Amino acid sequence: MTERPEFEFVTAAACRDARVDNCPEVATNVPGIVALRDSKRPDSIVTMTAADWATLTDAVKAGEFDLSA
């Protein structure tokens, strides 16, 4: 089994409010890898390449995952 890199997760400023208790966390400290996790499930980590992260964030910004539509 390969050892998992030590990710340094951060949250968006809006998630740092004590009233918000469930936020996505992102780590970009390992070169070439972006890691995501749910603050309520910190042991479940999804990783992707930096290029895949850029594709995902572009799609989110473009509204492709807008659940209110």
C-alpha positions in Angstrom: 0.0 0.0 0.0 1.3 3.4 -0.9 1.5 6.0 1.8 -0.8 9.0 1.3 0.9 12.4 1.1 0.4 14.9 3.9 -2.2 17.3 2.7 -2.7 20.7 4.2 -6.4 21.4 3.9 -8.0 24.8 3.9 -11.6 26.0 3.6 -13.2 29.0 2.0 -13.6 32.1 4.2 -17.4 31.6 4.3 -16.8 28.2 5.9 -14.7 29.5 8.7 -17.9 30.9 10.4 -18.7 28.8 13.5 -22.3 28.5 12.4 -21.3 26.6 9.3 -20.3 23.1 10.2 -20.0 21.3 6.9 -17.7 22.6 4.1 -15.5 21.3 1.4 -11.8 21.5 2.1 -9.1 21.8 -0.5 -5.4 21.0 -0.3 -2.9 22.2 -3.0 0.3 21.8 -1.1 1.4 18.5 -2.9 2.8 19.4 -6.4 0.5 18.3 -9.3 -2.2 17.1 -7.0 -5.4 18.8 -5.6 -7.1 17.0 -2.8 -10.7 17.5 -1.7 -12.6 16.3 1.4 -15.7 17.0 3.3 -15.1 18.6 6.7 -17.5 16.1 8.3 -15.7 13.1 6.7 -12.0 14.1 6.8 -10.8 10.5 6.1 -12.5 10.4 2.7 -10.2 12.2 0.3 -10.6 12.6 -3.4 -7.5 13.6 -5.4 -7.1 14.9 -9.0 -4.5 16.5 -11.2 -4.2 20.2 -11.2 -5.5 20.2 -14.8 -8.6 18.2 -13.7 -9.1 20.8 -10.9 -9.0 23.6 -13.4 -11.5 21.9 -15.6 -13.8 21.3 -12.6 -13.6 24.8 -11.3 -14.2 26.3 -14.8 -17.3 24.1 -15.1 -18.6 25.2 -11.7 -18.0 28.8 -12.5 -19.9 28.3 -15.8 -22.9 26.9 -13.9 -22.7 23.4 -15.2 -23.4 22.0 -11.7 -26.0 24.5 -10.7 -28.6 22.4 -8.8 -31.1 25.3 -8.6 -31.6 25.5 -12.3 
